[in-house]
Amino acid sequence: MPVSTSVAVLRRRVAIALRQHRENSGMTQKEVSRRTGIAANRVYHFEVMRSVPPDEDLIRLLELYEATDEAAELLAILPTARRRTPSEAAANDPEQFNLYVGLEAGATQIESYDALVLKGLVQTADYAEALLRGDTRGLPEAEIRRRLRLRLRRKELLTVESPTLLWLVVPQLVLEVPVGGPEVMRGQLAHLLELAKLPNVELRVVSRDVVPYPALHGPFTMMTFPIPGDSGLVYVETRVRGLFFEEPAELQDYRQVMNHLRVQARSPKESSRLIDQIRKGIR
């Protein structure tokens, strides 16, 4: 059975399976190319999700790797994996963010440190709109509306029948930045308090008196997927592009940072009390 209904996660399932089977066979991409007639750069693209293999190429590769027992499952995945997602259909979104949104939709667990602003999954409509209208690139009204609709759709991941697990760590200063003005921030903090009551959400706040602490380098998001052999990834967004980190040493480094943050942050109950205190103090 497919591991997820997310197009991006299904693509990841195919890519990881092909890479793992090749590595288990002890072959390089060039050797695979020589033995199958599939160009080495195409083999590489299949393994890093840059393209989805045609059915015949998938079968040829699995036969070479002696892994045809997975052929039926992977072939069943391909038609969905080839679909364009709503964010991919929007030309103004960077490629890495399109991929991030797709992976986010299929992640079983998301761990995030929001160093600058609250992440899209927990934003209210007013907070998200204030951020979009504050963009110095001067986005057209239609583009603002489109991005706003996309952000609000992403929020549903936390409240569906099988919701995503979200572990969120936020510095107190982020909660005190008056994005959109007092009324918008009161509404945003009230929304956070409601989300914190969900059994699949853990919200922790790093209070202002905790300095220095890990992750002063900036925000990051860790995602875990329902894919055998998949260790997950870390996503870091900059102004010009998004970056994905997947090497074991990189994942371990970020996991250590996240673990330290949880220890230094307030407990979920104490964090909710602090958020409510900040909300009541907004004038």
Summary of the structure (lengths in Angstrom):
residues: 283
radius of gyration: 21.0
end to end distance: 53.4
largest distance: 69.9
contacts: 855
relative contact order: 0.13
helix: 53%
strand: 11%
